[in-house]
Amino acid sequence: MKLKVTTEGVIIPKALLEGFDEVEVSKKNGFILVIPTIKRDPILELGQHPVICGVSDASENHDKYLYETIS
């Protein structure tokens, strides 16, 4: 596909950007890159780096361990 460069720049057809809300545009080594950005959901990243804490039921009873007062 060839696109005409105007005084405003280039318009990329929406069909090529379907499913994306935002893109990052950069120029590297003479190439113009248009890279869709993907919004990360921090909730989906939970549990990727588990901590060893010495209890076997921490995932089931996490509230107990987080909110129980230490005596």
N, CA, C and O atoms as a Maestro MAE file, in Angstrom:
{
 s_m_m2io_version
 :::
 2.0.0
}

f_m_ct {
 s_m_title
 :::
 protein
 m_atom[284] {
  # First column is atom index #
  i_m_mmod_type
  r_m_x_coord
  r_m_y_coord
  r_m_z_coord
  i_m_residue_number
  s_m_chain_name
  s_m_pdb_residue_name
  s_m_pdb_atom_name
  i_m_atomic_number
  :::
  1 25 0.848 -1.161 0.000 1 A "MET " " N  " 7
  2 3 0.000 0.000 0.000 1 A "MET " " CA " 6
  3 2 0.898 1.231 0.000 1 A "MET " " C  " 6
  4 15 1.846 1.318 0.781 1 A "MET " " O  " 8
  5 25 0.601 2.157 -0.860 2 A "LYS " " N  " 7
  6 3 1.316 3.426 -0.884 2 A "LYS " " CA " 6
  7 2 0.384 4.512 -0.365 2 A "LYS " " C  " 6
  8 15 -0.796 4.561 -0.711 2 A "LYS " " O  " 8
  9 25 0.949 5.391 0.484 3 A "LEU " " N  " 7
  10 3 0.172 6.486 1.047 3 A "LEU " " CA " 6
  11 2 0.823 7.795 0.663 3 A "LEU " " C  " 6
  12 15 2.050 7.896 0.652 3 A "LEU " " O  " 8
  13 25 0.032 8.787 0.352 4 A "LYS " " N  " 7
  14 3 0.531 10.103 -0.039 4 A "LYS " " CA " 6
  15 2 0.912 10.897 1.201 4 A "LYS " " C  " 6
  16 15 0.126 11.017 2.141 4 A "LYS " " O  " 8
  17 25 2.126 11.438 1.195 5 A "VAL " " N  " 7
  18 3 2.585 12.291 2.282 5 A "VAL " " CA " 6
  19 2 2.160 13.714 1.953 5 A "VAL " " C  " 6
  20 15 2.527 14.252 0.909 5 A "VAL " " O  " 8
  21 25 1.386 14.321 2.841 6 A "THR " " N  " 7
  22 3 0.913 15.689 2.637 6 A "THR " " CA " 6
  23 2 1.646 16.606 3.613 6 A "THR " " C  " 6
  24 15 2.534 16.171 4.346 6 A "THR " " O  " 8
  25 25 1.267 17.860 3.610 7 A "THR " " N  " 7
  26 3 1.871 18.797 4.564 7 A "THR " " CA " 6
  27 2 1.499 18.431 5.993 7 A "THR " " C  " 6
  28 15 2.206 18.807 6.928 7 A "THR " " O  " 8
  29 25 0.410 17.708 6.177 8 A "GLU " " N  " 7
  30 3 -0.035 17.257 7.497 8 A "GLU " " CA " 6
  31 2 0.645 15.950 7.912 8 A "GLU " " C  " 6
  32 15 0.698 15.638 9.101 8 A "GLU " " O  " 8
  33 25 1.160 15.193 6.961 9 A "GLY " " N  " 7
  34 3 1.770 13.896 7.251 9 A "GLY " " CA " 6
  35 2 1.089 12.805 6.453 9 A "GLY " " C  " 6
  36 15 0.772 12.998 5.279 9 A "GLY " " O  " 8
  37 25 0.860 11.657 7.079 10 A "VAL " " N  " 7
  38 3 0.247 10.501 6.427 10 A "VAL " " CA " 6
  39 2 -0.950 10.050 7.259 10 A "VAL " " C  " 6
  40 15 -0.900 10.050 8.489 10 A "VAL " " O  " 8
  41 25 -2.010 9.671 6.586 11 A "ILE " " N  " 7
  42 3 -3.177 9.120 7.272 11 A "ILE " " CA " 6
  43 2 -3.165 7.612 7.059 11 A "ILE " " C  " 6
  44 15 -3.206 7.134 5.926 11 A "ILE " " O  " 8
  45 25 -3.108 6.873 8.159 12 A "ILE " " N  " 7
  46 3 -3.120 5.416 8.089 12 A "ILE " " CA " 6
  47 2 -4.570 4.953 8.161 12 A "ILE " " C  " 6
  48 15 -5.293 5.338 9.080 12 A "ILE " " O  " 8
  49 25 -5.008 4.131 7.203 13 A "PRO " " N  " 7
  50 3 -6.397 3.673 7.205 13 A "PRO " " CA " 6
  51 2 -6.760 2.952 8.505 13 A "PRO " " C  " 6
  52 15 -5.986 2.141 9.013 13 A "PRO " " O  " 8
  53 25 -7.930 3.253 9.026 14 A "LYS " " N  " 7
  54 3 -8.421 2.673 10.279 14 A "LYS " " CA " 6
  55 2 -8.462 1.150 10.215 14 A "LYS " " C  " 6
  56 15 -8.264 0.482 11.230 14 A "LYS " " O  " 8
  57 25 -8.716 0.599 9.038 15 A "ALA " " N  " 7
  58 3 -8.786 -0.859 8.892 15 A "ALA " " CA " 6
  59 2 -7.465 -1.521 9.297 15 A "ALA " " C  " 6
  60 15 -7.466 -2.657 9.773 15 A "ALA " " O  " 8
  61 25 -6.351 -0.831 9.114 16 A "LEU " " N  " 7
  62 3 -5.061 -1.388 9.499 16 A "LEU " " CA " 6
  63 2 -4.820 -1.297 11.008 16 A "LEU " " C  " 6
  64 15 -3.930 -1.962 11.539 16 A "LEU " " O  " 8
  65 25 -5.598 -0.490 11.681 17 A "LEU " " N  " 7
  66 3 -5.423 -0.280 13.114 17 A "LEU " " CA " 6
  67 2 -6.567 -0.880 13.934 17 A "LEU " " C  " 6
  68 15 -6.735 -0.561 15.111 17 A "LEU " " O  " 8
  69 25 -7.338 -1.740 13.304 18 A "GLU " " N  " 7
  70 3 -8.502 -2.321 13.967 18 A "GLU " " CA " 6
  71 2 -8.110 -3.047 15.249 18 A "GLU " " C  " 6
  72 15 -7.186 -3.860 15.255 18 A "GLU " " O  " 8
  73 25 -8.816 -2.748 16.325 19 A "GLY " " N  " 7
  74 3 -8.573 -3.391 17.606 19 A "GLY " " CA " 6
  75 2 -7.585 -2.658 18.493 19 A "GLY " " C  " 6
  76 15 -7.339 -3.084 19.622 19 A "GLY " " O  " 8
  77 25 -7.017 -1.570 18.011 20 A "PHE " " N  " 7
  78 3 -6.048 -0.820 18.798 20 A "PHE " " CA " 6
  79 2 -6.565 0.585 19.076 20 A "PHE " " C  " 6
  80 15 -7.171 1.221 18.214 20 A "PHE " " O  " 8
  81 25 -6.316 1.060 20.299 21 A "ASP " " N  " 7
  82 3 -6.736 2.407 20.687 21 A "ASP " " CA " 6
  83 2 -5.604 3.412 20.550 21 A "ASP " " C  " 6
  84 15 -5.846 4.615 20.462 21 A "ASP " " O  " 8
  85 25 -4.368 2.924 20.532 22 A "GLU " " N  " 7
  86 3 -3.226 3.825 20.546 22 A "GLU " " CA " 6
  87 2 -2.044 3.149 19.851 22 A "GLU " " C  " 6
  88 15 -1.877 1.933 19.941 22 A "GLU " " O  " 8
  89 25 -1.227 3.946 19.157 23 A "VAL " " N  " 7
  90 3 -0.014 3.432 18.532 23 A "VAL " " CA " 6
  91 2 1.162 4.313 18.908 23 A "VAL " " C  " 6
  92 15 0.996 5.489 19.232 23 A "VAL " " O  " 8
  93 25 2.341 3.737 18.862 24 A "GLU " " N  " 7
  94 3 3.571 4.489 19.074 24 A "GLU " " CA " 6
  95 2 4.259 4.610 17.722 24 A "GLU " " C  " 6
  96 15 4.443 3.615 17.021 24 A "GLU " " O  " 8
  97 25 4.637 5.829 17.359 25 A "VAL " " N  " 7
  98 3 5.300 6.066 16.085 25 A "VAL " " CA " 6
  99 2 6.732 6.502 16.375 25 A "VAL " " C  " 6
  100 15 6.966 7.409 17.174 25 A "VAL " " O  " 8
  101 25 7.691 5.842 15.714 26 A "SER " " N  " 7
  102 3 9.091 6.208 15.898 26 A "SER " " CA " 6
  103 2 9.844 6.007 14.598 26 A "SER " " C  " 6
  104 15 9.365 5.344 13.678 26 A "SER " " O  " 8
  105 25 11.028 6.590 14.539 27 A "LYS " " N  " 7
  106 3 11.872 6.456 13.358 27 A "LYS " " CA " 6
  107 2 13.198 5.865 13.802 27 A "LYS " " C  " 6
  108 15 13.875 6.423 14.666 27 A "LYS " " O  " 8
  109 25 13.573 4.726 13.207 28 A "LYS " " N  " 7
  110 3 14.813 4.043 13.551 28 A "LYS " " CA " 6
  111 2 15.498 3.552 12.284 28 A "LYS " " C  " 6
  112 15 14.896 2.853 11.468 28 A "LYS " " O  " 8
  113 25 16.748 3.922 12.131 29 A "ASN " " N  " 7
  114 3 17.558 3.474 10.987 29 A "ASN " " CA " 6
  115 2 16.873 3.710 9.639 29 A "ASN " " C  " 6
  116 15 16.949 2.874 8.738 29 A "ASN " " O  " 8
  117 25 16.210 4.848 9.514 30 A "GLY " " N  " 7
  118 3 15.559 5.185 8.253 30 A "GLY " " CA " 6
  119 2 14.183 4.577 8.052 30 A "GLY " " C  " 6
  120 15 13.554 4.804 7.018 30 A "GLY " " O  " 8
  121 25 13.707 3.814 9.016 31 A "PHE " " N  " 7
  122 3 12.381 3.206 8.927 31 A "PHE " " CA " 6
  123 2 11.440 3.916 9.894 31 A "PHE " " C  " 6
  124 15 11.835 4.281 11.001 31 A "PHE " " O  " 8
  125 25 10.200 4.107 9.470 32 A "ILE " " N  " 7
  126 3 9.167 4.658 10.337 32 A "ILE " " CA " 6
  127 2 8.359 3.475 10.854 32 A "ILE " " C  " 6
  128 15 7.788 2.708 10.079 32 A "ILE " " O  " 8
  129 25 8.323 3.344 12.164 33 A "LEU " " N  " 7
  130 3 7.627 2.225 12.786 33 A "LEU " " CA " 6
  131 2 6.335 2.693 13.436 33 A "LEU " " C  " 6
  132 15 6.321 3.693 14.155 33 A "LEU " " O  " 8
  133 25 5.269 1.981 13.187 34 A "VAL " " N  " 7
  134 3 3.981 2.235 13.828 34 A "VAL " " CA " 6
  135 2 3.668 0.971 14.623 34 A "VAL " " C  " 6
  136 15 3.331 -0.068 14.056 34 A "VAL " " O  " 8
  137 25 3.785 1.076 15.939 35 A "ILE " " N  " 7
  138 3 3.633 -0.095 16.802 35 A "ILE " " CA " 6
  139 2 2.423 0.099 17.712 35 A "ILE " " C  " 6
  140 15 2.386 1.044 18.499 35 A "ILE " " O  " 8
  141 25 1.438 -0.785 17.612 36 A "PRO " " N  " 7
  142 3 0.276 -0.686 18.503 36 A "PRO " " CA " 6
  143 2 0.711 -0.876 19.951 36 A "PRO " " C  " 6
  144 15 1.495 -1.775 20.254 36 A "PRO " " O  " 8
  145 25 0.206 -0.036 20.838 37 A "THR " " N  " 7
  146 3 0.494 -0.201 22.254 37 A "THR " " CA " 6
  147 2 -0.615 -1.019 22.874 37 A "THR " " C  " 6
  148 15 -1.794 -0.846 22.565 37 A "THR " " O  " 8
  149 25 -0.215 -1.900 23.744 38 A "ILE " " N  " 7
  150 3 -1.179 -2.764 24.419 38 A "ILE " " CA " 6
  151 2 -1.228 -2.345 25.872 38 A "ILE " " C  " 6
  152 15 -0.213 -2.345 26.568 38 A "ILE " " O  " 8
  153 25 -2.405 -1.992 26.318 39 A "LYS " " N  " 7
  154 3 -2.569 -1.593 27.714 39 A "LYS " " CA " 6
  155 2 -2.485 -2.841 28.584 39 A "LYS " " C  " 6
  156 15 -3.181 -3.828 28.347 39 A "LYS " " O  " 8
  157 25 -1.631 -2.783 29.584 40 A "ARG " " N  " 7
  158 3 -1.446 -3.913 30.484 40 A "ARG " " CA " 6
  159 2 -2.398 -3.790 31.662 40 A "ARG " " C  " 6
  160 15 -2.616 -2.703 32.198 40 A "ARG " " O  " 8
  161 25 -2.948 -4.906 32.047 41 A "ASP " " N  " 7
  162 3 -3.834 -4.970 33.197 41 A "ASP " " CA " 6
  163 2 -3.043 -5.556 34.363 41 A "ASP " " C  " 6
  164 15 -2.693 -6.736 34.332 41 A "ASP " " O  " 8
  165 25 -2.752 -4.754 35.393 42 A "PRO " " N  " 7
  166 3 -1.937 -5.257 36.497 42 A "PRO " " CA " 6
  167 2 -2.556 -6.448 37.228 42 A "PRO " " C  " 6
  168 15 -1.834 -7.244 37.828 42 A "PRO " " O  " 8
  169 25 -3.864 -6.577 37.188 43 A "ILE " " N  " 7
  170 3 -4.521 -7.714 37.842 43 A "ILE " " CA " 6
  171 2 -4.087 -9.026 37.183 43 A "ILE " " C  " 6
  172 15 -3.893 -10.035 37.861 43 A "ILE " " O  " 8
  173 25 -3.936 -9.002 35.850 44 A "LEU " " N  " 7
  174 3 -3.533 -10.215 35.144 44 A "LEU " " CA " 6
  175 2 -2.082 -10.587 35.422 44 A "LEU " " C  " 6
  176 15 -1.667 -11.709 35.130 44 A "LEU " " O  " 8
  177 25 -1.311 -9.670 35.979 45 A "GLU " " N  " 7
  178 3 0.088 -9.938 36.274 45 A "GLU " " CA " 6
  179 2 0.302 -10.483 37.687 45 A "GLU " " C  " 6
  180 15 1.417 -10.863 38.045 45 A "GLU " " O  " 8
  181 25 -0.758 -10.522 38.483 46 A "LEU " " N  " 7
  182 3 -0.636 -11.048 39.841 46 A "LEU " " CA " 6
  183 2 -0.220 -12.517 39.806 46 A "LEU " " C  " 6
  184 15 -0.705 -13.290 38.980 46 A "LEU " " O  " 8
  185 25 0.653 -12.881 40.682 47 A "GLY " " N  " 7
  186 3 1.066 -14.275 40.795 47 A "GLY " " CA " 6
  187 2 2.196 -14.676 39.871 47 A "GLY " " C  " 6
  188 15 2.615 -15.833 39.894 47 A "GLY " " O  " 8
  189 25 2.704 -13.764 39.059 48 A "GLN " " N  " 7
  190 3 3.787 -14.121 38.152 48 A "GLN " " CA " 6
  191 2 5.105 -14.322 38.892 48 A "GLN " " C  " 6
  192 15 5.973 -15.063 38.430 48 A "GLN " " O  " 8
  193 25 5.253 -13.669 40.027 49 A "HIS " " N  " 7
  194 3 6.470 -13.794 40.821 49 A "HIS " " CA " 6
  195 2 6.082 -14.114 42.265 49 A "HIS " " C  " 6
  196 15 6.122 -13.238 43.130 49 A "HIS " " O  " 8
  197 25 5.705 -15.368 42.523 50 A "PRO " " N  " 7
  198 3 5.240 -15.727 43.857 50 A "PRO " " CA " 6
  199 2 6.354 -15.646 44.898 50 A "PRO " " C  " 6
  200 15 7.536 -15.779 44.582 50 A "PRO " " O  " 8
  201 25 5.953 -15.429 46.125 51 A "VAL " " N  " 7
  202 3 6.882 -15.322 47.243 51 A "VAL " " CA " 6
  203 2 6.733 -16.568 48.109 51 A "VAL " " C  " 6
  204 15 5.616 -16.999 48.397 51 A "VAL " " O  " 8
  205 25 7.832 -17.133 48.512 52 A "ILE " " N  " 7
  206 3 7.787 -18.274 49.417 52 A "ILE " " CA " 6
  207 2 7.683 -17.721 50.839 52 A "ILE " " C  " 6
  208 15 8.557 -16.986 51.296 52 A "ILE " " O  " 8
  209 25 6.602 -18.085 51.527 53 A "CYS " " N  " 7
  210 3 6.377 -17.497 52.844 53 A "CYS " " CA " 6
  211 2 6.261 -18.530 53.961 53 A "CYS " " C  " 6
  212 15 6.056 -18.159 55.117 53 A "CYS " " O  " 8
  213 25 6.386 -19.801 53.646 54 A "GLY " " N  " 7
  214 3 6.382 -20.816 54.686 54 A "GLY " " CA " 6
  215 2 5.024 -21.300 55.137 54 A "GLY " " C  " 6
  216 15 4.944 -22.087 56.081 54 A "GLY " " O  " 8
  217 25 3.941 -20.858 54.493 55 A "VAL " " N  " 7
  218 3 2.615 -21.374 54.827 55 A "VAL " " CA " 6
  219 2 2.036 -22.027 53.581 55 A "VAL " " C  " 6
  220 15 2.263 -21.567 52.463 55 A "VAL " " O  " 8
  221 25 1.288 -23.098 53.785 56 A "SER " " N  " 7
  222 3 0.782 -23.857 52.635 56 A "SER " " CA " 6
  223 2 -0.576 -23.382 52.139 56 A "SER " " C  " 6
  224 15 -0.991 -23.751 51.040 56 A "SER " " O  " 8
  225 25 -1.279 -22.567 52.929 57 A "ASP " " N  " 7
  226 3 -2.633 -22.159 52.536 57 A "ASP " " CA " 6
  227 2 -2.745 -20.643 52.298 57 A "ASP " " C  " 6
  228 15 -3.833 -20.083 52.430 57 A "ASP " " O  " 8
  229 25 -1.652 -19.987 51.955 58 A "ALA " " N  " 7
  230 3 -1.669 -18.528 51.793 58 A "ALA " " CA " 6
  231 2 -2.607 -18.077 50.680 58 A "ALA " " C  " 6
  232 15 -3.263 -17.043 50.815 58 A "ALA " " O  " 8
  233 25 -2.685 -18.825 49.588 59 A "SER " " N  " 7
  234 3 -3.564 -18.402 48.493 59 A "SER " " CA " 6
  235 2 -5.039 -18.536 48.865 59 A "SER " " C  " 6
  236 15 -5.869 -17.760 48.390 59 A "SER " " O  " 8
  237 25 -5.365 -19.493 49.693 60 A "GLU " " N  " 7
  238 3 -6.753 -19.706 50.101 60 A "GLU " " CA " 6
  239 2 -7.170 -18.785 51.245 60 A "GLU " " C  " 6
  240 15 -8.324 -18.361 51.316 60 A "GLU " " O  " 8
  241 25 -6.239 -18.479 52.132 61 A "ASN " " N  " 7
  242 3 -6.558 -17.693 53.329 61 A "ASN " " CA " 6
  243 2 -5.729 -16.410 53.397 61 A "ASN " " C  " 6
  244 15 -5.272 -16.012 54.468 61 A "ASN " " O  " 8
  245 25 -5.543 -15.781 52.263 62 A "HIS " " N  " 7
  246 3 -4.674 -14.593 52.218 62 A "HIS " " CA " 6
  247 2 -5.176 -13.464 53.122 62 A "HIS " " C  " 6
  248 15 -4.366 -12.743 53.706 62 A "HIS " " O  " 8
  249 25 -6.492 -13.299 53.247 63 A "ASP " " N  " 7
  250 3 -7.019 -12.244 54.126 63 A "ASP " " CA " 6
  251 2 -6.569 -12.460 55.567 63 A "ASP " " C  " 6
  252 15 -6.234 -11.506 56.270 63 A "ASP " " O  " 8
  253 25 -6.563 -13.708 55.998 64 A "LYS " " N  " 7
  254 3 -6.141 -14.030 57.345 64 A "LYS " " CA " 6
  255 2 -4.704 -13.559 57.576 64 A "LYS " " C  " 6
  256 15 -4.398 -12.971 58.613 64 A "LYS " " O  " 8
  257 25 -3.832 -13.817 56.612 65 A "TYR " " N  " 7
  258 3 -2.431 -13.466 56.769 65 A "TYR " " CA " 6
  259 2 -2.179 -11.977 56.554 65 A "TYR " " C  " 6
  260 15 -1.252 -11.422 57.144 65 A "TYR " " O  " 8
  261 25 -2.984 -11.323 55.725 66 A "LEU " " N  " 7
  262 3 -2.785 -9.901 55.471 66 A "LEU " " CA " 6
  263 2 -3.343 -9.027 56.578 66 A "LEU " " C  " 6
  264 15 -2.739 -8.013 56.927 66 A "LEU " " O  " 8
  265 25 -4.484 -9.403 57.136 67 A "TYR " " N  " 7
  266 3 -5.190 -8.517 58.047 67 A "TYR " " CA " 6
  267 2 -5.223 -8.976 59.504 67 A "TYR " " C  " 6
  268 15 -5.695 -8.240 60.370 67 A "TYR " " O  " 8
  269 25 -4.732 -10.172 59.781 68 A "GLU " " N  " 7
  270 3 -4.738 -10.661 61.154 68 A "GLU " " CA " 6
  271 2 -3.697 -9.873 61.968 68 A "GLU " " C  " 6
  272 15 -2.563 -9.684 61.528 68 A "GLU " " O  " 8
  273 25 -4.095 -9.433 63.126 69 A "THR " " N  " 7
  274 3 -3.154 -8.696 63.967 69 A "THR " " CA " 6
  275 2 -2.123 -9.642 64.555 69 A "THR " " C  " 6
  276 15 -2.443 -10.765 64.944 69 A "THR " " O  " 8
  277 25 -0.924 -9.192 64.614 70 A "ILE " " N  " 7
  278 3 0.172 -9.980 65.160 70 A "ILE " " CA " 6
  279 2 0.152 -9.869 66.673 70 A "ILE " " C  " 6
  280 15 0.129 -8.766 67.217 70 A "ILE " " O  " 8
  281 25 0.162 -10.998 67.349 71 A "SER " " N  " 7
  282 3 0.122 -10.970 68.805 71 A "SER " " CA " 6
  283 2 1.453 -11.342 69.422 71 A "SER " " C  " 6
  284 15 1.581 -11.365 70.647 71 A "SER " " O  " 8
  :::
 }
 m_bond[283] {
  # First column is bond index #
  i_m_from
  i_m_to
  i_m_order
  :::
  1 1 2 1
  2 2 3 1
  3 3 4 2
  4 3 5 1
  5 5 6 1
  6 6 7 1
  7 7 8 2
  8 7 9 1
  9 9 10 1
  10 10 11 1
  11 11 12 2
  12 11 13 1
  13 13 14 1
  14 14 15 1
  15 15 16 2
  16 15 17 1
  17 17 18 1
  18 18 19 1
  19 19 20 2
  20 19 21 1
  21 21 22 1
  22 22 23 1
  23 23 24 2
  24 23 25 1
  25 25 26 1
  26 26 27 1
  27 27 28 2
  28 27 29 1
  29 29 30 1
  30 30 31 1
  31 31 32 2
  32 31 33 1
  33 33 34 1
  34 34 35 1
  35 35 36 2
  36 35 37 1
  37 37 38 1
  38 38 39 1
  39 39 40 2
  40 39 41 1
  41 41 42 1
  42 42 43 1
  43 43 44 2
  44 43 45 1
  45 45 46 1
  46 46 47 1
  47 47 48 2
  48 47 49 1
  49 49 50 1
  50 50 51 1
  51 51 52 2
  52 51 53 1
  53 53 54 1
  54 54 55 1
  55 55 56 2
  56 55 57 1
  57 57 58 1
  58 58 59 1
  59 59 60 2
  60 59 61 1
  61 61 62 1
  62 62 63 1
  63 63 64 2
  64 63 65 1
  65 65 66 1
  66 66 67 1
  67 67 68 2
  68 67 69 1
  69 69 70 1
  70 70 71 1
  71 71 72 2
  72 71 73 1
  73 73 74 1
  74 74 75 1
  75 75 76 2
  76 75 77 1
  77 77 78 1
  78 78 79 1
  79 79 80 2
  80 79 81 1
  81 81 82 1
  82 82 83 1
  83 83 84 2
  84 83 85 1
  85 85 86 1
  86 86 87 1
  87 87 88 2
  88 87 89 1
  89 89 90 1
  90 90 91 1
  91 91 92 2
  92 91 93 1
  93 93 94 1
  94 94 95 1
  95 95 96 2
  96 95 97 1
  97 97 98 1
  98 98 99 1
  99 99 100 2
  100 99 101 1
  101 101 102 1
  102 102 103 1
  103 103 104 2
  104 103 105 1
  105 105 106 1
  106 106 107 1
  107 107 108 2
  108 107 109 1
  109 109 110 1
  110 110 111 1
  111 111 112 2
  112 111 113 1
  113 113 114 1
  114 114 115 1
  115 115 116 2
  116 115 117 1
  117 117 118 1
  118 118 119 1
  119 119 120 2
  120 119 121 1
  121 121 122 1
  122 122 123 1
  123 123 124 2
  124 123 125 1
  125 125 126 1
  126 126 127 1
  127 127 128 2
  128 127 129 1
  129 129 130 1
  130 130 131 1
  131 131 132 2
  132 131 133 1
  133 133 134 1
  134 134 135 1
  135 135 136 2
  136 135 137 1
  137 137 138 1
  138 138 139 1
  139 139 140 2
  140 139 141 1
  141 141 142 1
  142 142 143 1
  143 143 144 2
  144 143 145 1
  145 145 146 1
  146 146 147 1
  147 147 148 2
  148 147 149 1
  149 149 150 1
  150 150 151 1
  151 151 152 2
  152 151 153 1
  153 153 154 1
  154 154 155 1
  155 155 156 2
  156 155 157 1
  157 157 158 1
  158 158 159 1
  159 159 160 2
  160 159 161 1
  161 161 162 1
  162 162 163 1
  163 163 164 2
  164 163 165 1
  165 165 166 1
  166 166 167 1
  167 167 168 2
  168 167 169 1
  169 169 170 1
  170 170 171 1
  171 171 172 2
  172 171 173 1
  173 173 174 1
  174 174 175 1
  175 175 176 2
  176 175 177 1
  177 177 178 1
  178 178 179 1
  179 179 180 2
  180 179 181 1
  181 181 182 1
  182 182 183 1
  183 183 184 2
  184 183 185 1
  185 185 186 1
  186 186 187 1
  187 187 188 2
  188 187 189 1
  189 189 190 1
  190 190 191 1
  191 191 192 2
  192 191 193 1
  193 193 194 1
  194 194 195 1
  195 195 196 2
  196 195 197 1
  197 197 198 1
  198 198 199 1
  199 199 200 2
  200 199 201 1
  201 201 202 1
  202 202 203 1
  203 203 204 2
  204 203 205 1
  205 205 206 1
  206 206 207 1
  207 207 208 2
  208 207 209 1
  209 209 210 1
  210 210 211 1
  211 211 212 2
  212 211 213 1
  213 213 214 1
  214 214 215 1
  215 215 216 2
  216 215 217 1
  217 217 218 1
  218 218 219 1
  219 219 220 2
  220 219 221 1
  221 221 222 1
  222 222 223 1
  223 223 224 2
  224 223 225 1
  225 225 226 1
  226 226 227 1
  227 227 228 2
  228 227 229 1
  229 229 230 1
  230 230 231 1
  231 231 232 2
  232 231 233 1
  233 233 234 1
  234 234 235 1
  235 235 236 2
  236 235 237 1
  237 237 238 1
  238 238 239 1
  239 239 240 2
  240 239 241 1
  241 241 242 1
  242 242 243 1
  243 243 244 2
  244 243 245 1
  245 245 246 1
  246 246 247 1
  247 247 248 2
  248 247 249 1
  249 249 250 1
  250 250 251 1
  251 251 252 2
  252 251 253 1
  253 253 254 1
  254 254 255 1
  255 255 256 2
  256 255 257 1
  257 257 258 1
  258 258 259 1
  259 259 260 2
  260 259 261 1
  261 261 262 1
  262 262 263 1
  263 263 264 2
  264 263 265 1
  265 265 266 1
  266 266 267 1
  267 267 268 2
  268 267 269 1
  269 269 270 1
  270 270 271 1
  271 271 272 2
  272 271 273 1
  273 273 274 1
  274 274 275 1
  275 275 276 2
  276 275 277 1
  277 277 278 1
  278 278 279 1
  279 279 280 2
  280 279 281 1
  281 281 282 1
  282 282 283 1
  283 283 284 2
  :::
 }
}
